[in-house]
């Protein structure tokens, strides 16, 4: 499936830390208290991109799904590699994600960044507008790929 997720400006600092640059997970192994999460992280011996789509969308996502992420001033086209379970928010804390309402980031997701631009492609604009125009709007919807990206 392919999804569109729009975020307000409060998420920009997290995106700058883990979508604009890759993160080396190797040093995290000794700092993760959850054994299954530590084992999952050790699989990645190369730096990776990370994002957390929050509970609202994570329940729908599967490995190899695509998500178009739109933030003020940034657009990312992502492919889901693996959704990790992190009830304590250890990964988010280690990478320096800002917590919202002091809640942990429970679903850090290893992603592949397929595109990173300032503006989304023209064909995606009408669907972004369906989500609303307000800065605080945060929602998602299922989208169809552009004709040149049909899967």
Secondary structure as UniProt FT lines:
FT   STRAND          2..6
FT   HELIX           9..11
FT   HELIX           12..18
FT   HELIX           26..31
FT   HELIX           35..42
FT   STRAND          48..52
FT   HELIX           54..58
FT   TURN            59..60
FT   TURN            63..64
FT   STRAND          66..71
FT   TURN            72..73
FT   STRAND          74..83
FT   TURN            87..88
FT   HELIX           90..95
FT   TURN            101..102
FT   STRAND          108..117
FT   HELIX           122..130
FT   TURN            135..136
FT   STRAND          139..142
FT   HELIX           147..149
//
